[in-house]
Amino acid sequence: MQIYIHSKSSDATPFPKLCGFKRVAIPAGSEEEIEISICDSAFTVVNDEGEVISGGNEFTFYAGTCQPDPLSEKLSGTSCVSVSVVK
């Protein structure tokens, strides 16, 4: 399972960044609850001056088996689920 984060900050990159992952084996048709920790640095961005700053308070998290982009989803045959949060 891969977790990506994307900040709504104007300093954020246009693409989500990997912020957590965990190898799990879940049989087809089964469900399992897993926990993946997200470190504080996931909520930061690098501005134009090269400074690491807060990424604001609005984020979108993506969870799946690939990156949250159309090509990765096409190649893997799966898509990510997403949720927006305010910190």
Secondary structure as the mmCIF struct_conf table of DSSP 4:
data_model
#
loop_
_struct_conf.conf_type_id
_struct_conf.id
_struct_conf.beg_label_comp_id
_struct_conf.beg_label_asym_id
_struct_conf.beg_label_seq_id
_struct_conf.end_label_comp_id
_struct_conf.end_label_asym_id
_struct_conf.end_label_seq_id
STRN STRN1 GLN A 2 SER A 7
BEND BEND1 SER A 9 SER A 9
TURN_TY1_P TURN_TY1_P1 SER A 10 ASP A 11
BEND BEND2 ALA A 12 ALA A 12
BEND BEND3 PRO A 14 PHE A 15
STRN STRN2 LYS A 17 PHE A 21
TURN_TY1_P TURN_TY1_P2 ALA A 28 GLY A 29
HELX_RH_3T_P HELX_RH_3T_P1 ASP A 40 PHE A 43
STRN STRN3 THR A 44 VAL A 46
TURN_TY1_P TURN_TY1_P3 ASP A 48 GLU A 49
BEND BEND4 GLY A 50 GLY A 50
STRN STRN4 VAL A 52 SER A 54
BEND BEND5 ASN A 57 ASN A 57
STRN STRN5 GLU A 58 GLY A 64
BEND BEND6 THR A 65 CYS A 66
BEND BEND7 PRO A 68 ASP A 69
HELX_RH_AL_P HELX_RH_AL_P1 PRO A 70 SER A 76
BEND BEND8 GLY A 77 GLY A 77
STRN STRN6 VAL A 81 VAL A 86
#
